[in-house]
Amino acid sequence: MRTVLTLAELESHAHDPRSPSARRQRRFLCPLCGNDKPRDSAHRSLSLNTDTGVWICHRCGESGLLGEYWSQPFDHQNLRSQLIGKMAVTSSASHASRTTLDRRFDWRKVWRGSSRLLGTPGAIYLEHRGILTQFAETCGVRFSAAWYGRPAILFPVNNADGNLVAISGRFVDGCRSSKTLSAGRKSLGVFSASDLRTAPIISIVEGPIDALSLALCGMPATAMIGTSWAEWLPASLASKLVYIATDADEPGDEAAGLLRQALLPFACRVLRLRPHVGKDWNDVLVQQGPCALRRLLRDFTVTPAKKGERQMSSLPSNLHISI
Ligand SMILES: [Zn+2]
């Protein structure tokens, strides 16, 4: 079970107030391993990097990011996160005076101050949805404790040039009102779990978590953040095999038909990939598990594309509709 820890809790009188504090790498008694061990230095199995806030217990194997570090930028180790961070700064300068949407809530500032996912409530939420924390981090997903004042998972929305144009936020505080809230101009971009430029096959989904679900199981994916797409998207997919993997509901089917029309002039081969259980591809991942979804998608991602198409036709008809 994942547990969120704070430095205050580790240093508290009730826990381990005498942990040596002079070093960058500190050691604490681990509150997750049980309280029946001797409370001495030999049993300080939890190791904390005070620069990054990342902790790991060498006895029980749990790890995470201390609560005090959630709002600090994470700018080491993860190259992709670093690149996205730089893009955010660059595009922040060029769009500084833009739009009334951004005026009241400085979303770029919140994005720059966001943390990595590991050890946050965002990671716990994604784990419940079947998404590995490390995988989500490599796709640029981050966490903020203060997205419109609430804890949320942040999905970067980039334009065709890879510049940040918006953030799609998914709240993780369990409040029923407004589960998601975006900032910036999301209509200008997509959240991509895969590199649009290099993938010969791409699936287009509605939500960022659907994109993570498919990409995690081997299908390159990008999310429109809704049922309408950025104007530049069809041209950027020229000549590719495109699976329209929108939700299995009326708006999803309608969007699939319109998107197909938009893609055809760009010599795309377009097929519908419709969830066969639940409403969306995260439902499939949660209900059937990653192994089943991976097996299912394996045939779709085989190249050359023509072979993939032939294989599709042998699948149950409720799984896909060729449109
Ligand atoms: Zn432990």
Boltz pocket constraint, residues with backbone or C-beta under 6 A from the ligand:
constraints:
  - pocket:
      binder: B
      contacts: [[A, 30], [A, 31], [A, 32], [A, 33], [A, 45], [A, 46], [A, 57], [A, 58], [A, 59], [A, 60], [A, 61], [A, 62]]
      max_distance: 6.0
